[in-house]
């Protein structure tokens, strides 16, 4: 049984920072590419950041230079450090494999950025 639990979201003003955490259980974490996704109100869920098994990194263009994804395989945690937040970053943030597994979606964590 795979479970992802996201945490660290909250309300922040534009220009502020948050760090999200995703804790995995029932899972061989180090063998998988991990990613953060987000879903804004009324929009589809999109990939935000990817960290591969070999710790290669990829980001959607709108967050490059502002967000950093990292992983701690010993703790089964993937992080997303978010700086210089803008209102367009407002969304529910989820972690999952890349490519995503439909049965692995958790509850996500809400990030709200006020202007």
N, C-alpha and C positions, 0 to 999 in steps of 0.2 A: 504494500500500500504506500503510495507516494503522496506526501503532503507538503505543500509549500505554504508558509505563513509569512506574509509581508507585514512590515511595521515601519514606523518612523515618519509617516505622513503627518500633515497638519496644515495650519493656516499660516502663511508667511506673506509679507509685503514684497512687492517687486524689488529685485536686487538682493533679496535675502538668499539663504542657503538652507538646505535640508539634506540629511543622509538617510536613505532608505536601506532596510535590511530585509533579506529573504532567507529564512531558515528552512532547510529541507530535511525531511526524514523519510525513512523507508526507501532509500535511494542511493545508488552508487554515484555520488555527486561528481567526483573527479573524472568520470568517464564521459561526461556530457558537456556539450556547449550549453551555456546559460545565458539568458537574456532577460531584459526588462522590456515590458510592453506598457502601453497606456491607452486608456479609452476616455476621451473627453465626452461631455454630454452631447448626445445626438450624433456622435461620430463613431466610426469603426475603431476597433482595437488595432494599434499600430506598434511595430517594433521601434524601440527607442535606442537600445544599446545591447551589444553582444560581446561576450567574452568566450572564447573557444576553449577547448580542452588544453591547448597549448598556450593559453592566455593571450592569443591575438585579440585585438580590439576593433570594434566597428560601431559607429554611431550614425543615427539619422542626422542629416545636415543641420537641422535647426537646433541641435543641442551640442554640436561639436565645439570644443573649447570651453564649454560650461559644465558638462556632466562627465563623470568618471565612473566607469564600472570596474569592479574588482571582485576577487573571490578568495575565500579562505577555505581550502578543501578540507583541512583538518577539522574545522568547525561546521562544515556544510552550510556555509553562509555566502551569499552573494550580496554585494553592496552597490548602491548607486548614490554617489555624492553629486549633489546638484547645487551649482552656484549660479549667481546672477539670474535668478529666476524671473520669469516674465509671466503675465497672465495667461498666455497661450500654453504654458506648461500645466495648467489646471486640468486634472484628470484623475482617474483611479489608476494606480500603478500596480502592475502584476509582474511576477516572475514566472518563468517557464523555461523549458528547453528551447533550443533553436535547432531545427524547426519545432514549433510549439506542439505539444500533445493536448488534444482537446479535453482529455480526462484529467489533466493536471492543473487546470485553472483553480486558483484559490479565491479568497475573498477580496484580495487587493488592499491597498492602502490609499486613502484619499489625500491628494495634494491640492491645495487651493492657494492660488497666488493672487493677491489683491493689487490693484493699481494705485 
